[in-house]
Amino acid sequence: MNRSFSIFSAVLLITIASAGNAMAYVDPGSGSLILQMLIAGVVGALFYFRKAFHSLCSLFRRKDKDDPQNNSK
């Protein structure tokens, strides 16, 4: 597996290093779509990590005796 990763890395590096000019452009529709996908990815990651952060913090949070949500009667 290590050898195949090395070969893949070498081929990828050669491909990227030998790329020429594309003579293309990004029209405003494509640019706004790319920007929208980036913003959606960032917002989605923030919501995911917020939930993971809160669940991690709840493991270390001290439970109060006076809190009505923590009564298990």
N, CA, C and O atoms as a GROMACS GRO file, in nm:
protein
  292
    1MET      N    1   0.082  -0.118   0.000
    1MET     CA    2   0.000   0.000   0.000
    1MET      C    3   0.087   0.125   0.000
    1MET      O    4   0.053   0.225  -0.064
    2ASN      N    5   0.198   0.122   0.070
    2ASN     CA    6   0.286   0.237   0.077
    2ASN      C    7   0.347   0.267  -0.059
    2ASN      O    8   0.363   0.383  -0.096
    3ARG      N    9   0.382   0.162  -0.133
    3ARG     CA   10   0.441   0.180  -0.266
    3ARG      C   11   0.339   0.241  -0.362
    3ARG      O   12   0.374   0.329  -0.441
    4SER      N   13   0.215   0.195  -0.357
    4SER     CA   14   0.114   0.249  -0.447
    4SER      C   15   0.083   0.395  -0.413
    4SER      O   16   0.055   0.474  -0.503
    5PHE      N   17   0.089   0.430  -0.285
    5PHE     CA   18   0.069   0.570  -0.247
    5PHE      C   19   0.183   0.657  -0.298
    5PHE      O   20   0.159   0.769  -0.342
    6SER      N   21   0.305   0.607  -0.293
    6SER     CA   22   0.420   0.681  -0.344
    6SER      C   23   0.409   0.703  -0.495
    6SER      O   24   0.438   0.811  -0.545
    7ILE      N   25   0.368   0.600  -0.566
    7ILE     CA   26   0.352   0.613  -0.711
    7ILE      C   27   0.241   0.712  -0.743
    7ILE      O   28   0.257   0.797  -0.830
    8PHE      N   29   0.129   0.702  -0.672
    8PHE     CA   30   0.019   0.795  -0.693
    8PHE      C   31   0.062   0.938  -0.664
    8PHE      O   32   0.028   1.029  -0.740
    9SER      N   33   0.136   0.959  -0.557
    9SER     CA   34   0.184   1.093  -0.523
    9SER      C   35   0.277   1.148  -0.630
    9SER      O   36   0.269   1.265  -0.666
   10ALA      N   37   0.365   1.065  -0.681
   10ALA     CA   38   0.459   1.109  -0.784
   10ALA      C   39   0.384   1.146  -0.913
   10ALA      O   40   0.415   1.248  -0.975
   11VAL      N   41   0.289   1.064  -0.954
   11VAL     CA   42   0.212   1.093  -1.074
   11VAL      C   43   0.131   1.221  -1.056
   11VAL      O   44   0.124   1.303  -1.147
   12LEU      N   45   0.070   1.239  -0.940
   12LEU     CA   46  -0.007   1.359  -0.912
   12LEU      C   47   0.081   1.483  -0.915
   12LEU      O   48   0.042   1.585  -0.971
   13LEU      N   49   0.198   1.475  -0.856
   13LEU     CA   50   0.291   1.588  -0.855
   13LEU      C   51   0.338   1.624  -0.996
   13LEU      O   52   0.346   1.742  -1.030
   14ILE      N   53   0.368   1.523  -1.077
   14ILE     CA   54   0.410   1.548  -1.216
   14ILE      C   55   0.295   1.610  -1.296
   14ILE      O   56   0.317   1.701  -1.376
   15THR      N   57   0.176   1.562  -1.274
   15THR     CA   58   0.059   1.615  -1.346
   15THR      C   59   0.035   1.760  -1.311
   15THR      O   60   0.009   1.842  -1.399
   16ILE      N   61   0.042   1.793  -1.184
   16ILE     CA   62   0.019   1.931  -1.140
   16ILE      C   63   0.132   2.022  -1.186
   16ILE      O   64   0.107   2.136  -1.227
   17ALA      N   65   0.254   1.974  -1.181
   17ALA     CA   66   0.369   2.057  -1.217
   17ALA      C   67   0.375   2.083  -1.368
   17ALA      O   68   0.428   2.186  -1.410
   18SER      N   69   0.321   1.994  -1.448
   18SER     CA   70   0.332   2.010  -1.594
   18SER      C   71   0.206   2.072  -1.656
   18SER      O   72   0.192   2.073  -1.778
   19ALA      N   73   0.116   2.123  -1.575
   19ALA     CA   74  -0.007   2.182  -1.629
   19ALA      C   75   0.024   2.314  -1.697
   19ALA      O   76   0.100   2.396  -1.645
   20GLY      N   77  -0.035   2.334  -1.813
   20GLY     CA   78  -0.017   2.458  -1.888
   20GLY      C   79  -0.133   2.553  -1.866
   20GLY      O   80  -0.219   2.530  -1.780
   21ASN      N   81  -0.135   2.658  -1.943
   21ASN     CA   82  -0.246   2.753  -1.935
   21ASN      C   83  -0.373   2.689  -1.989
   21ASN      O   84  -0.369   2.616  -2.088
   22ALA      N   85  -0.485   2.716  -1.924
   22ALA     CA   86  -0.611   2.655  -1.963
   22ALA      C   87  -0.684   2.736  -2.069
   22ALA      O   88  -0.765   2.680  -2.143
   23MET      N   89  -0.657   2.867  -2.080
   23MET     CA   90  -0.725   2.954  -2.174
   23MET      C   91  -0.877   2.945  -2.156
   23MET      O   92  -0.952   2.936  -2.253
   24ALA      N   93  -0.920   2.948  -2.029
   24ALA     CA   94  -1.062   2.938  -1.997
   24ALA      C   95  -1.097   3.044  -1.894
   24ALA      O   96  -1.009   3.112  -1.842
   25TYR      N   97  -1.223   3.057  -1.866
   25TYR     CA   98  -1.267   3.152  -1.767
   25TYR      C   99  -1.380   3.090  -1.686
   25TYR      O  100  -1.440   2.990  -1.727
   26VAL      N  101  -1.409   3.148  -1.572
   26VAL     CA  102  -1.522   3.106  -1.489
   26VAL      C  103  -1.629   3.213  -1.502
   26VAL      O  104  -1.609   3.326  -1.459
   27ASP      N  105  -1.740   3.177  -1.560
   27ASP     CA  106  -1.848   3.276  -1.577
   27ASP      C  107  -1.914   3.305  -1.442
   27ASP      O  108  -1.897   3.227  -1.348
   28PRO      N  109  -1.988   3.414  -1.431
   28PRO     CA  110  -2.046   3.453  -1.303
   28PRO      C  111  -2.140   3.347  -1.244
   28PRO      O  112  -2.148   3.333  -1.122
   29GLY      N  113  -2.209   3.273  -1.327
   29GLY     CA  114  -2.298   3.168  -1.276
   29GLY      C  115  -2.221   3.057  -1.207
   29GLY      O  116  -2.259   3.011  -1.099
   30SER      N  117  -2.111   3.014  -1.269
   30SER     CA  118  -2.029   2.910  -1.209
   30SER      C  119  -1.958   2.960  -1.084
   30SER      O  120  -1.945   2.889  -0.985
   31GLY      N  121  -1.911   3.084  -1.090
   31GLY     CA  122  -1.844   3.141  -0.974
   31GLY      C  123  -1.936   3.153  -0.854
   31GLY      O  124  -1.895   3.125  -0.742
   32SER      N  125  -2.061   3.194  -0.877
   32SER     CA  126  -2.155   3.205  -0.766
   32SER      C  127  -2.194   3.068  -0.713
   32SER      O  128  -2.218   3.053  -0.593
   33LEU      N  129  -2.201   2.967  -0.800
   33LEU     CA  130  -2.231   2.832  -0.756
   33LEU      C  131  -2.118   2.777  -0.668
   33LEU      O  132  -2.144   2.715  -0.565
   34ILE      N  133  -1.994   2.801  -0.709
   34ILE     CA  134  -1.880   2.757  -0.630
   34ILE      C  135  -1.878   2.827  -0.495
   34ILE      O  136  -1.853   2.765  -0.392
   35LEU      N  137  -1.904   2.958  -0.496
   35LEU     CA  138  -1.909   3.034  -0.371
   35LEU      C  139  -2.021   2.984  -0.280
   35LEU      O  140  -2.002   2.974  -0.159
   36GLN      N  141  -2.136   2.954  -0.337
   36GLN     CA  142  -2.248   2.903  -0.259
   36GLN      C  143  -2.215   2.767  -0.197
   36GLN      O  144  -2.252   2.741  -0.083
   37MET      N  145  -2.146   2.681  -0.272
   37MET     CA  146  -2.109   2.550  -0.218
   37MET      C  147  -2.008   2.565  -0.105
   37MET      O  148  -2.017   2.494  -0.006
   38LEU      N  149  -1.913   2.657  -0.119
   38LEU     CA  150  -1.816   2.679  -0.013
   38LEU      C  151  -1.883   2.731   0.114
   38LEU      O  152  -1.852   2.685   0.224
   39ILE      N  153  -1.974   2.827   0.099
   39ILE     CA  154  -2.043   2.882   0.216
   39ILE      C  155  -2.129   2.775   0.282
   39ILE      O  156  -2.132   2.765   0.404
   40ALA      N  157  -2.199   2.694   0.202
   40ALA     CA  158  -2.282   2.588   0.257
   40ALA      C  159  -2.196   2.484   0.330
   40ALA      O  160  -2.237   2.433   0.435
   41GLY      N  161  -2.080   2.454   0.277
   41GLY     CA  162  -1.990   2.360   0.345
   41GLY      C  163  -1.940   2.412   0.478
   41GLY      O  164  -1.934   2.338   0.576
   42VAL      N  165  -1.905   2.541   0.482
   42VAL     CA  166  -1.858   2.601   0.607
   42VAL      C  167  -1.970   2.604   0.711
   42VAL      O  168  -1.947   2.568   0.827
   43VAL      N  169  -2.090   2.645   0.670
   43VAL     CA  170  -2.202   2.651   0.765
   43VAL      C  171  -2.239   2.511   0.813
   43VAL      O  172  -2.266   2.491   0.931
   44GLY      N  173  -2.240   2.414   0.723
   44GLY     CA  174  -2.268   2.276   0.763
   44GLY      C  175  -2.164   2.222   0.860
   44GLY      O  176  -2.199   2.153   0.956
   45ALA      N  177  -2.038   2.253   0.836
   45ALA     CA  178  -1.932   2.208   0.928
   45ALA      C  179  -1.947   2.274   1.064
   45ALA      O  180  -1.924   2.210   1.167
   46LEU      N  181  -1.985   2.402   1.065
   46LEU     CA  182  -2.005   2.470   1.193
   46LEU      C  183  -2.118   2.406   1.273
   46LEU      O  184  -2.104   2.388   1.394
   47PHE      N  185  -2.229   2.372   1.209
   47PHE     CA  186  -2.339   2.306   1.280
   47PHE      C  187  -2.297   2.169   1.329
   47PHE      O  188  -2.331   2.131   1.441
   48TYR      N  189  -2.223   2.093   1.248
   48TYR     CA  190  -2.180   1.960   1.289
   48TYR      C  191  -2.086   1.968   1.408
   48TYR      O  192  -2.104   1.896   1.507
   49PHE      N  193  -1.986   2.054   1.400
   49PHE     CA  194  -1.889   2.062   1.508
   49PHE      C  195  -1.948   2.126   1.633
   49PHE      O  196  -1.901   2.100   1.743
   50ARG      N  197  -2.052   2.210   1.617
   50ARG     CA  198  -2.119   2.266   1.734
   50ARG      C  199  -2.188   2.155   1.812
   50ARG      O  200  -2.179   2.150   1.935
   51LYS      N  201  -2.256   2.066   1.742
   51LYS     CA  202  -2.324   1.955   1.808
   51LYS      C  203  -2.221   1.861   1.873
   51LYS      O  204  -2.241   1.815   1.986
   52ALA      N  205  -2.114   1.832   1.803
   52ALA     CA  206  -2.010   1.745   1.859
   52ALA      C  207  -1.944   1.812   1.980
   52ALA      O  208  -1.913   1.745   2.078
   53PHE      N  209  -1.922   1.944   1.973
   53PHE     CA  210  -1.862   2.016   2.085
   53PHE      C  211  -1.953   2.014   2.207
   53PHE      O  212  -1.905   1.993   2.319
   54HIS      N  213  -2.083   2.034   2.187
   54HIS     CA  214  -2.176   2.033   2.299
   54HIS      C  215  -2.189   1.894   2.361
   54HIS      O  216  -2.200   1.882   2.483
   55SER      N  217  -2.187   1.791   2.280
   55SER     CA  218  -2.195   1.656   2.335
   55SER      C  219  -2.067   1.620   2.410
   55SER      O  220  -2.072   1.548   2.509
   56LEU      N  221  -1.955   1.670   2.363
   56LEU     CA  222  -1.829   1.646   2.433
   56LEU      C  223  -1.827   1.722   2.566
   56LEU      O  224  -1.782   1.668   2.668
   57CYS      N  225  -1.876   1.847   2.565
   57CYS     CA  226  -1.879   1.926   2.689
   57CYS      C  227  -1.976   1.869   2.790
   57CYS      O  228  -1.955   1.883   2.910
   58SER      N  229  -2.083   1.805   2.744
   58SER     CA  230  -2.181   1.750   2.838
   58SER      C  231  -2.123   1.633   2.917
   58SER      O  232  -2.171   1.603   3.027
   59LEU      N  233  -2.022   1.568   2.863
   59LEU     CA  234  -1.958   1.460   2.938
   59LEU      C  235  -1.883   1.512   3.060
   59LEU      O  236  -1.873   1.443   3.161
   60PHE      N  237  -1.830   1.633   3.050
   60PHE     CA  238  -1.749   1.689   3.157
   60PHE      C  239  -1.824   1.788   3.244
   60PHE      O  240  -1.770   1.837   3.343
   61ARG      N  241  -1.948   1.819   3.209
   61ARG     CA  242  -2.026   1.917   3.283
   61ARG      C  243  -2.078   1.856   3.413
   61ARG      O  244  -2.125   1.743   3.415
   62ARG      N  245  -2.070   1.933   3.521
   62ARG     CA  246  -2.118   1.889   3.650
   62ARG      C  247  -2.269   1.906   3.655
   62ARG      O  248  -2.322   2.008   3.611
   63LYS      N  249  -2.339   1.806   3.709
   63LYS     CA  250  -2.484   1.813   3.717
   63LYS      C  251  -2.524   1.873   3.851
   63LYS      O  252  -2.476   1.831   3.956
   64ASP      N  253  -2.613   1.973   3.845
   64ASP     CA  254  -2.662   2.036   3.966
   64ASP      C  255  -2.779   1.958   4.025
   64ASP      O  256  -2.858   1.899   3.952
   65LYS      N  257  -2.789   1.959   4.158
   65LYS     CA  258  -2.900   1.889   4.224
   65LYS      C  259  -3.029   1.969   4.212
   65LYS      O  260  -3.137   1.911   4.212
   66ASP      N  261  -3.019   2.102   4.201
   66ASP     CA  262  -3.138   2.187   4.195
   66ASP      C  263  -3.195   2.199   4.054
   66ASP      O  264  -3.303   2.256   4.037
   67ASP      N  265  -3.128   2.149   3.956
   67ASP     CA  266  -3.173   2.162   3.818
   67ASP      C  267  -3.289   2.066   3.792
   67ASP      O  268  -3.272   1.945   3.808
   68PRO      N  269  -3.408   2.116   3.753
   68PRO     CA  270  -3.523   2.027   3.734
   68PRO      C  271  -3.507   1.932   3.616
   68PRO      O  272  -3.575   1.830   3.610
   69GLN      N  273  -3.419   1.963   3.522
   69GLN     CA  274  -3.400   1.873   3.408
   69GLN      C  275  -3.322   1.749   3.446
   69GLN      O  276  -3.331   1.647   3.377
   70ASN      N  277  -3.244   1.754   3.553
   70ASN     CA  278  -3.160   1.642   3.590
   70ASN      C  279  -3.223   1.554   3.698
   70ASN      O  280  -3.158   1.462   3.748
   71ASN      N  281  -3.347   1.579   3.735
   71ASN     CA  282  -3.413   1.495   3.835
   71ASN      C  283  -3.455   1.364   3.769
   71ASN      O  284  -3.522   1.363   3.665
   72SER      N  285  -3.417   1.256   3.828
   72SER     CA  286  -3.450   1.124   3.772
   72SER      C  287  -3.538   1.048   3.869
   72SER      O  288  -3.510   0.932   3.898
   73LYS      N  289  -3.643   1.111   3.921
   73LYS     CA  290  -3.734   1.044   4.016
   73LYS      C  291  -3.841   0.969   3.943
   73LYS      O  292  -3.926   0.906   4.007
   0.00000   0.00000   0.00000
